[in-house]
Amino acid sequence: MSVRPVDRESTAIAPADAEATSEMLHRVVDVGMRFKLQQDIFGKRLPPERIRDLLVFELPRESSTLDAVLESFERTALPPCKNEASPRFLGFGDTGDDPAALAGGLLALFTQQNLINQSFDSPSATFVEIAVLRWLRDLLGYDNPPVADIRTVWDVGGVITHGGTTSNAAAMMLAREHKEPETMHGGVRNPGQFGVIVPRGIGHYSVKSSLTWIGVGDQAIEVDTRTFRYDLVELERAVRRHRGQIMAVIAYAGDSRTQTVEHLRRVHDVVRAIDPRIWLHVDACWGLVAAFSDQLRHLIDGISEFDSVTVDPHKVMAVPYSLSALLVREPSSLRAVSSYSDLIMQEDYAFGQVTPFIGTKGWLSLKLWMMMLSRGRAGLAALAEHRVNKARRFAALLDEHPRLLRLHEPDLAAVAFVYVPSDIRPEPPLPEQHIARINEVNQGIHERMLAEGTWYLHQFSLPDDHGRLRAGATLYPLRFMANNPRTTEAHMAQVIDYVTKLGGELEGDIR
């Protein structure tokens, strides 16, 4: 790939005058809007090696105009990009297309605030971040102190991070320090006391990874599930069996596969009755959406009794990547993982002191601040209810189809299902060879879908927790997500027809 050189001695792009810069930025926004509004998921479907050969090259010696660089981007890097705002992209996270959030993201880039420090690096941005964290805490039912009592970052009760993985890792650090204070400074001496209970087969990888990152090793204790929630009898047994060796129990308010919401209050009561010292953490990266609506809030009953909660606005609030938050029931608990430096951070309102793994941090919260102000409580409730209702409508369409089988009851925005070949009657328990064939056909459907690039549904392994085909079997379903505001019922019917067509073509080849 080549770009037009600039005829000047300087190797840097010289700043244009204000009018030219404004014109160029208008062009950039136009490029972005055209990309988001296109119908296709991919402008161009290319094999990875072809994309590699287009984009991996030596740094040019000569400078280029910004116009030439933008032209090169539009020609080479942009066409293969996936567009989650396409109405046919139905299988993963959010579309990131809320206008207020996009505006906030752009203004955060322009203003160049650094949330590591307040006094000179982010004088007002720090307090915008505090406001956002208080709004999120309020939605979840955590208490907030009066504004006048917020005198330090340890009075806020939360931090903004780049993603749920970072937030979960910070939560595991808090659990470790709660179990054995000063481990952060003295090091891990007895890894066996830092066990973490997780639900088998549906937990997010970030928790297990976090345990290795914070130095306690692979201490995950998996407990069996039923209907994608803890088997509470097995949970009680595990807590009793490992008593004294558990630092945390993890619950999912919307697991990463089916978005089933755990019975949080029951989990809390089981664990607290046995050992009240155990740190209780909720991964609510998907379940945050239930906090927006009075119709849905019952799903997360009990969440405010947990010690910490991870939420991901970039998953459920149409906010562009990336933005997560870790919220804690007791704000002062963040002191256990504080960092100090007289270089930049040692002041009352410096968030750099209480955000593990992150130093320099842009004004991530501005896009959420603008989105939440724009929507208000009523708008957030409408967003949540629309998505959940859309998922339920898709589930109803699946139930009407003779070849498609839904694998769970949709709590939030996800619906996982499988195509069942026409010569198999889906009456449990199916023999292993039928399960294998169903998996092979569904994996084939997904492979064809990826190759063609017209539609997108997600795929992963999933235990058959409801026993729809064979209890305990590992299935490879397709997953529909209702987060895309451009997706209509017509699109839902079309993707069902598409999956059925691919399944019919494949099942004859796999017998």
C-alpha positions as CSV (number, residue, x, y, z in Angstrom):
1,M,0.0,0.0,0.0
2,S,1.2,3.5,-0.7
3,V,0.1,7.0,0.1
4,R,1.0,10.3,-1.6
5,P,4.2,11.9,-0.2
6,V,4.2,15.5,1.1
7,D,6.8,17.7,-0.5
8,R,8.4,19.2,2.5
9,E,11.5,18.6,4.7
10,S,9.6,17.9,7.9
11,T,8.8,14.3,8.6
12,A,5.7,15.3,10.6
13,I,2.3,16.3,9.2
14,A,2.2,20.1,9.5
15,P,-0.9,21.4,11.3
16,A,-3.5,22.7,8.8
17,D,-5.4,26.0,9.3
18,A,-8.6,25.8,11.4
19,E,-10.9,25.9,8.4
20,A,-9.1,23.0,6.6
21,T,-9.0,21.0,9.8
22,S,-12.7,21.5,10.4
23,E,-13.4,20.4,6.8
24,M,-11.3,17.3,7.2
25,L,-13.0,16.3,10.5
26,H,-16.4,16.7,8.9
27,R,-15.2,14.2,6.3
28,V,-14.0,11.8,9.0
29,V,-17.5,11.9,10.7
30,D,-19.1,11.4,7.3
31,V,-16.9,8.3,6.7
32,G,-17.9,6.9,10.1
33,M,-21.6,7.6,9.7
34,R,-21.7,6.0,6.2
35,F,-19.9,2.9,7.7
36,K,-22.4,2.6,10.5
37,L,-25.4,3.1,8.3
38,Q,-24.5,0.6,5.7
39,Q,-26.7,-2.5,5.5
40,D,-23.8,-5.0,5.0
41,I,-21.8,-6.4,7.9
42,F,-18.6,-6.3,5.8
43,G,-17.9,-3.9,3.0
44,K,-15.5,-6.5,1.6
45,R,-14.9,-10.1,2.9
46,L,-11.3,-11.1,2.6
47,P,-9.1,-13.9,3.9
48,P,-6.8,-12.9,6.8
49,E,-3.7,-13.3,4.7
50,R,-5.0,-10.9,2.1
51,I,-5.8,-8.3,4.8
52,R,-2.4,-8.9,6.3
53,D,-0.7,-8.3,3.0
54,L,-2.7,-5.1,2.4
55,L,-1.9,-3.5,5.8
56,V,1.3,-4.9,7.2
57,F,4.2,-3.0,5.5
58,E,7.3,-1.0,6.4
59,L,6.8,2.5,7.7
60,P,7.2,4.9,4.7
61,R,10.1,7.2,4.7
62,E,8.3,10.3,3.4
63,S,5.4,12.2,5.1
64,S,1.9,12.2,3.6
65,T,-1.0,14.5,3.7
66,L,-3.9,13.7,6.1
67,D,-6.1,13.6,3.1
68,A,-4.0,10.8,1.6
69,V,-3.9,8.9,4.8
70,L,-7.7,9.0,5.1
71,E,-8.1,8.0,1.5
72,S,-5.8,5.0,2.1
73,F,-7.8,4.0,5.2
74,E,-11.1,4.1,3.3
75,R,-9.6,2.0,0.5
76,T,-7.8,-0.7,2.5
77,A,-8.5,-0.8,6.3
78,L,-12.2,0.1,6.4
79,P,-13.8,-2.2,3.9
80,P,-13.0,-5.5,5.8
81,C,-14.1,-4.0,9.2
82,K,-17.2,-5.6,10.7
83,N,-20.1,-3.3,11.3
84,E,-22.0,-4.2,14.4
85,A,-24.6,-1.6,13.5
86,S,-25.7,-3.6,10.4
87,P,-29.3,-4.8,11.0
88,R,-28.0,-8.3,10.1
89,F,-25.4,-8.4,12.8
90,L,-27.3,-10.3,15.5
91,G,-24.9,-12.2,17.6
92,F,-22.6,-10.2,19.9
93,G,-22.5,-7.0,21.8
94,D,-23.9,-3.5,21.3
95,T,-23.9,-1.3,18.3
96,G,-22.2,1.7,19.9
97,D,-24.3,4.2,17.9
98,D,-26.0,6.3,20.5
99,P,-25.6,9.9,19.2
100,A,-24.9,11.4,22.6
101,A,-22.3,8.7,23.4
102,L,-20.6,9.2,20.0
103,A,-20.4,12.9,20.7
104,G,-19.0,12.3,24.1
105,G,-16.4,10.0,22.6
106,L,-15.3,12.6,20.1
107,L,-15.1,15.4,22.7
108,A,-13.1,13.1,25.0
109,L,-10.5,12.8,22.2
110,F,-10.4,16.5,21.6
111,T,-10.1,17.6,25.2
112,Q,-7.3,15.1,26.1
113,Q,-8.0,14.7,29.8
114,N,-6.1,12.2,31.9
115,L,-8.1,10.7,34.7
116,I,-4.9,9.6,36.6
117,N,-4.9,13.0,38.2
118,Q,-7.4,15.7,39.0
119,S,-5.8,19.0,39.8
120,F,-4.0,19.7,36.5
121,D,-4.8,16.7,34.3
122,S,-8.6,16.4,34.6
123,P,-10.1,19.3,36.7
124,S,-13.7,18.8,35.7
125,A,-13.5,15.3,34.0
126,T,-12.9,13.7,37.4
127,F,-16.2,15.0,38.7
128,V,-18.1,13.9,35.6
129,E,-16.7,10.5,36.3
130,I,-17.8,10.7,39.9
131,A,-21.3,11.6,38.8
132,V,-21.5,8.7,36.4
133,L,-20.3,6.2,39.1
134,R,-22.9,7.6,41.5
135,W,-25.6,7.1,38.8
136,L,-24.6,3.5,38.3
137,R,-24.5,2.8,42.0
138,D,-27.9,4.3,42.4
139,L,-29.3,2.2,39.6
140,L,-28.0,-1.0,41.4
141,G,-29.2,0.0,44.8
142,Y,-25.9,0.9,46.4
143,D,-26.0,3.8,48.9
144,N,-24.3,7.1,47.9
145,P,-23.0,9.6,50.4
146,P,-24.2,13.2,50.1
147,V,-22.2,15.1,47.5
148,A,-20.7,17.4,50.2
149,D,-19.2,14.3,51.8
150,I,-17.2,13.3,48.8
151,R,-13.8,14.5,49.7
152,T,-11.6,11.8,48.3
153,V,-11.7,9.0,45.6
154,W,-12.3,6.6,48.5
155,D,-15.7,8.1,49.1
156,V,-17.0,7.4,45.6
157,G,-17.3,3.6,45.6
158,G,-16.2,2.7,42.1
159,V,-13.8,3.1,39.3
160,I,-14.1,3.3,35.5
161,T,-12.0,0.8,33.6
162,H,-11.5,-0.2,29.9
163,G,-13.5,-3.4,30.1
164,G,-15.1,-6.1,32.2
165,T,-12.0,-8.2,32.3
166,T,-10.1,-5.4,34.0
167,S,-13.0,-4.7,36.4
168,N,-13.2,-8.4,37.3
169,A,-9.5,-8.6,37.9
170,A,-9.7,-5.6,40.2
171,A,-12.6,-7.2,42.1
172,M,-10.4,-10.4,42.6
173,M,-7.7,-8.2,44.0
174,L,-10.2,-6.8,46.5
175,A,-11.3,-10.3,47.4
176,R,-7.7,-11.4,47.9
177,E,-6.9,-8.4,50.2
178,H,-10.2,-8.9,52.1
179,K,-9.2,-12.5,52.7
180,E,-5.6,-11.8,53.6
181,P,-4.8,-8.1,54.2
182,E,-1.5,-6.7,52.9
183,T,-1.0,-9.5,50.4
184,M,-0.6,-6.8,47.8
185,H,2.6,-5.7,49.6
186,G,3.8,-8.9,51.2
187,G,3.0,-11.3,48.4
188,V,1.0,-14.6,48.2
189,R,2.3,-17.0,50.8
190,N,-0.5,-19.6,50.8
191,P,-2.3,-19.8,47.4
192,G,-4.7,-22.5,48.7
193,Q,-6.6,-20.0,50.8
194,F,-7.7,-18.0,47.8
195,G,-10.2,-20.3,46.2
196,V,-13.0,-18.8,44.1
197,I,-16.3,-20.5,43.5
198,V,-17.6,-20.2,39.9
199,P,-20.6,-21.8,38.1
200,R,-19.4,-24.7,35.9
201,G,-19.6,-24.2,32.1
202,I,-21.0,-20.7,32.0
203,G,-18.5,-18.5,33.7
204,H,-16.6,-15.8,31.9
205,Y,-12.9,-16.5,31.3
206,S,-11.8,-13.2,33.0
207,V,-12.3,-14.5,36.5
208,K,-10.0,-17.6,36.1
209,S,-7.5,-15.4,34.2
210,S,-7.6,-12.8,36.9
211,L,-6.6,-15.4,39.5
212,T,-3.4,-16.1,37.7
213,W,-2.7,-12.4,37.1
214,I,-3.0,-11.5,40.8
215,G,-0.7,-14.4,41.7
216,V,-2.9,-16.9,43.5
217,G,-2.9,-19.4,40.7
218,D,-5.6,-21.6,39.3
219,Q,-7.9,-21.7,42.4
220,A,-11.3,-21.8,40.6
221,I,-13.7,-24.2,42.3
222,E,-16.5,-25.1,39.8
223,V,-20.0,-25.9,41.0
224,D,-22.7,-27.6,38.9
225,T,-25.5,-25.5,37.5
226,R,-29.2,-26.1,36.7
227,T,-31.0,-23.9,34.2
228,F,-27.8,-21.9,33.9
229,R,-27.8,-20.9,37.6
230,Y,-26.0,-22.4,40.6
231,D,-27.4,-25.7,41.9
232,L,-27.9,-24.2,45.3
233,V,-27.5,-27.6,47.0
234,E,-24.2,-28.1,45.3
235,L,-23.2,-24.5,46.1
236,E,-23.8,-25.0,49.8
237,R,-21.8,-28.3,49.8
238,A,-18.9,-26.6,48.0
239,V,-18.8,-23.7,50.5
240,R,-18.9,-26.1,53.5
241,R,-16.3,-28.4,51.9
242,H,-13.8,-25.7,51.2
243,R,-14.6,-23.5,54.2
244,G,-11.6,-21.3,55.1
245,Q,-10.1,-21.8,51.6
246,I,-12.5,-19.5,49.8
247,M,-11.9,-15.8,49.2
248,A,-14.9,-15.2,46.8
249,V,-18.0,-16.5,45.2
250,I,-18.9,-15.3,41.8
251,A,-22.5,-14.9,40.5
252,Y,-23.6,-13.8,37.0
253,A,-26.4,-11.3,36.5
254,G,-26.5,-12.4,32.9
255,D,-24.0,-15.1,32.1
256,S,-21.8,-14.6,29.0
257,R,-23.6,-17.3,27.0
258,T,-27.4,-17.2,27.6
259,Q,-27.6,-14.0,29.7
260,T,-29.5,-16.0,32.4
261,V,-29.6,-14.0,35.6
262,E,-28.6,-15.8,38.8
263,H,-31.0,-15.9,41.8
264,L,-28.7,-13.4,43.5
265,R,-30.4,-13.2,46.9
266,R,-30.5,-17.0,47.2
267,V,-26.8,-17.2,46.5
268,H,-26.1,-14.4,49.0
269,D,-28.1,-16.1,51.7
270,V,-26.5,-19.5,51.1
271,V,-23.0,-18.2,51.3
272,R,-23.5,-15.7,54.1
273,A,-25.2,-18.3,56.3
274,I,-22.0,-20.5,56.2
275,D,-19.2,-17.9,56.1
276,P,-20.0,-14.2,56.2
277,R,-16.3,-13.4,55.5
278,I,-16.4,-14.5,51.9
279,W,-16.3,-11.8,49.3
280,L,-19.4,-11.9,47.1
281,H,-19.0,-10.5,43.5
282,V,-21.5,-10.1,40.7
283,D,-20.5,-10.0,37.1
284,A,-23.4,-7.8,35.8
285,C,-21.8,-6.9,32.5
286,W,-25.0,-7.9,30.7
287,G,-27.4,-7.7,33.6
288,L,-26.9,-4.0,34.2
289,V,-29.7,-3.4,31.7
290,A,-32.2,-4.9,34.2
291,A,-31.5,-2.0,36.6
292,F,-32.9,0.5,34.2
293,S,-36.5,-0.6,34.3
294,D,-39.1,-1.2,37.0
295,Q,-40.4,-4.1,34.9
296,L,-37.0,-5.9,35.0
297,R,-35.4,-4.9,38.2
298,H,-36.8,-7.9,40.0
299,L,-34.3,-10.0,38.0
300,I,-31.4,-8.5,40.0
301,D,-33.0,-8.5,43.4
302,G,-30.3,-8.8,46.1
303,I,-27.5,-7.3,44.0
304,S,-26.9,-4.5,46.4
305,E,-26.0,-7.0,49.1
306,F,-22.9,-8.2,47.2
307,D,-19.5,-6.7,48.0
308,S,-18.7,-5.7,44.4
309,V,-20.4,-5.6,40.9
310,T,-18.9,-5.3,37.5
311,V,-20.9,-3.6,34.8
312,D,-20.2,-3.0,31.1
313,P,-22.0,0.0,29.6
314,H,-20.3,-0.7,26.3
315,K,-22.3,-4.0,26.2
316,V,-25.8,-2.7,27.0
317,M,-26.0,1.1,26.6
318,A,-25.1,1.7,22.9
319,V,-21.8,3.3,24.1
320,P,-18.8,2.8,21.8
321,Y,-15.9,0.6,23.1
322,S,-14.6,0.6,25.6
323,L,-16.1,1.3,29.0
324,S,-16.6,-0.7,32.2
325,A,-17.0,0.0,35.9
326,L,-16.3,-1.8,39.1
327,L,-18.6,-0.7,41.9
328,V,-18.2,-1.6,45.6
329,R,-20.7,-1.8,48.4
330,E,-18.3,-0.2,50.9
331,P,-16.4,2.7,49.2
332,S,-13.5,2.6,51.6
333,S,-12.7,-1.0,50.5
334,L,-10.8,0.4,47.6
335,R,-8.1,1.6,49.9
336,A,-6.9,-2.0,50.0
337,V,-5.7,-1.8,46.4
338,S,-4.5,1.8,46.4
339,S,-1.3,3.0,44.7
340,Y,0.7,6.0,45.7
341,S,3.1,8.3,43.9
342,D,4.1,11.8,44.6
343,L,4.9,12.1,40.9
344,I,1.3,12.6,39.8
345,M,-1.3,10.8,41.9
346,Q,-1.0,11.7,45.5
347,E,-4.0,14.0,45.9
348,D,-7.5,13.5,47.2
349,Y,-9.3,13.2,43.9
350,A,-6.8,11.3,41.8
351,F,-8.5,8.2,40.4
352,G,-5.1,6.8,39.5
353,Q,-4.7,5.8,43.1
354,V,-7.7,3.4,43.1
355,T,-7.7,1.9,39.6
356,P,-5.5,-1.2,39.5
357,F,-3.6,-2.0,36.2
358,I,-4.3,1.4,34.7
359,G,-2.2,4.5,34.8
360,T,-2.9,7.0,32.1
361,K,-6.7,6.9,31.3
362,G,-8.7,8.9,28.9
363,W,-12.0,10.5,29.6
364,L,-13.9,7.2,29.0
365,S,-16.9,8.3,31.2
366,L,-17.8,11.3,29.1
367,K,-19.6,9.3,26.5
368,L,-21.6,7.5,29.2
369,W,-22.3,10.8,31.0
370,M,-23.7,12.3,27.8
371,M,-25.7,9.2,26.9
372,M,-27.3,9.0,30.4
373,L,-28.1,12.7,30.5
374,S,-29.6,12.5,27.0
375,R,-31.8,9.4,27.8
376,G,-32.7,10.1,31.4
377,R,-34.3,7.3,33.5
378,A,-37.3,7.0,31.2
379,G,-35.1,6.6,28.1
380,L,-32.9,4.0,29.8
381,A,-36.0,2.0,30.8
382,A,-37.4,2.2,27.2
383,L,-34.0,0.9,25.9
384,A,-34.0,-2.0,28.3
385,E,-37.6,-3.0,27.8
386,H,-37.4,-2.8,24.0
387,R,-34.4,-5.1,23.9
388,V,-35.9,-7.7,26.2
389,N,-39.2,-7.6,24.3
390,K,-37.4,-8.1,21.1
391,A,-35.6,-11.2,22.5
392,R,-38.9,-12.6,23.6
393,R,-40.4,-12.1,20.2
394,F,-37.5,-13.9,18.6
395,A,-37.9,-16.7,21.1
396,A,-41.6,-17.0,20.1
397,L,-40.6,-17.2,16.4
398,L,-38.2,-20.0,17.2
399,D,-40.9,-21.9,19.1
400,E,-43.1,-21.7,16.0
401,H,-40.5,-23.3,13.8
402,P,-40.4,-27.2,13.6
403,R,-36.6,-27.4,13.0
404,L,-35.3,-24.8,15.5
405,L,-35.1,-25.5,19.2
406,R,-34.6,-22.9,21.9
407,L,-32.3,-23.9,24.7
408,H,-33.3,-21.6,27.6
409,E,-35.8,-19.0,28.8
410,P,-34.6,-15.5,27.8
411,D,-34.0,-13.3,30.8
412,L,-32.4,-10.4,28.9
413,A,-31.3,-9.9,25.3
414,A,-29.9,-13.3,24.3
415,V,-31.5,-16.4,22.8
416,A,-29.5,-19.5,22.1
417,F,-30.9,-22.2,19.8
418,V,-30.0,-25.1,17.6
419,Y,-31.1,-26.4,14.2
420,V,-32.3,-30.0,14.5
421,P,-32.0,-32.1,11.3
422,S,-35.3,-33.3,9.9
423,D,-34.7,-37.0,10.6
424,I,-34.1,-36.4,14.4
425,R,-37.0,-36.0,16.7
426,P,-35.9,-33.6,19.5
427,E,-37.3,-35.7,22.3
428,P,-34.9,-36.0,25.2
429,P,-32.8,-37.8,26.1
430,L,-31.2,-38.1,22.6
431,P,-28.5,-40.6,22.0
432,E,-24.9,-39.4,21.8
433,Q,-24.7,-39.9,18.0
434,H,-27.7,-37.6,17.5
435,I,-26.1,-34.9,19.7
436,A,-22.9,-35.2,17.7
437,R,-24.8,-34.8,14.4
438,I,-26.8,-31.8,15.7
439,N,-23.5,-30.2,16.7
440,E,-21.8,-30.9,13.4
441,V,-24.7,-29.4,11.5
442,N,-24.8,-26.3,13.7
443,Q,-21.1,-25.8,13.5
444,G,-21.4,-26.1,9.8
445,I,-24.1,-23.5,9.7
446,H,-21.9,-21.1,11.6
447,E,-18.9,-21.7,9.3
448,R,-21.0,-21.1,6.2
449,M,-22.4,-17.9,7.8
450,L,-18.9,-16.6,8.6
451,A,-17.7,-17.4,5.0
452,E,-20.7,-15.7,3.4
453,G,-20.7,-12.7,5.7
454,T,-24.4,-11.8,5.0
455,W,-25.6,-12.5,8.6
456,Y,-23.9,-13.0,11.9
457,L,-25.0,-15.1,14.9
458,H,-22.6,-16.0,17.7
459,Q,-21.5,-19.6,18.5
460,F,-19.9,-21.2,21.6
461,S,-20.1,-24.4,23.7
462,L,-23.0,-24.6,26.0
463,P,-24.1,-27.3,28.5
464,D,-27.7,-28.5,28.0
465,D,-28.7,-27.3,31.4
466,H,-32.5,-27.5,30.7
467,G,-32.2,-31.0,29.3
468,R,-33.9,-29.9,26.0
469,L,-32.0,-32.6,24.1
470,R,-29.9,-34.5,26.7
471,A,-29.1,-33.2,30.1
472,G,-25.4,-32.5,30.6
473,A,-24.6,-32.8,26.9
474,T,-22.3,-30.1,25.4
475,L,-24.0,-28.3,22.5
476,Y,-22.8,-25.8,20.0
477,P,-25.8,-23.5,19.5
478,L,-26.3,-20.2,17.5
479,R,-27.1,-17.1,19.6
480,F,-29.3,-14.2,18.6
481,M,-28.8,-10.9,20.4
482,A,-31.5,-8.2,20.6
483,N,-29.2,-5.2,21.2
484,N,-29.3,-3.9,17.6
485,P,-31.9,-1.1,17.3
486,R,-31.9,-1.4,13.5
487,T,-33.0,-5.1,13.6
488,T,-36.7,-5.5,12.9
489,E,-39.1,-8.5,13.1
490,A,-38.6,-8.8,9.3
491,H,-34.8,-9.3,9.9
492,M,-35.6,-11.9,12.6
493,A,-37.8,-13.8,10.2
494,Q,-35.1,-13.6,7.5
495,V,-32.3,-14.9,9.6
496,I,-34.5,-17.8,10.7
497,D,-35.1,-18.6,7.0
498,Y,-31.4,-18.3,6.3
499,V,-30.4,-20.6,9.1
500,T,-33.0,-23.1,8.1
501,K,-31.8,-23.0,4.5
502,L,-28.2,-23.6,5.5
503,G,-29.2,-26.4,7.9
504,G,-31.2,-28.2,5.2
505,E,-28.3,-28.0,2.8
506,L,-25.9,-29.3,5.4
507,E,-27.9,-32.1,7.0
508,G,-28.0,-34.1,3.8
509,D,-24.2,-34.1,3.7
510,I,-23.8,-35.1,7.4
511,R,-25.4,-38.5,8.0
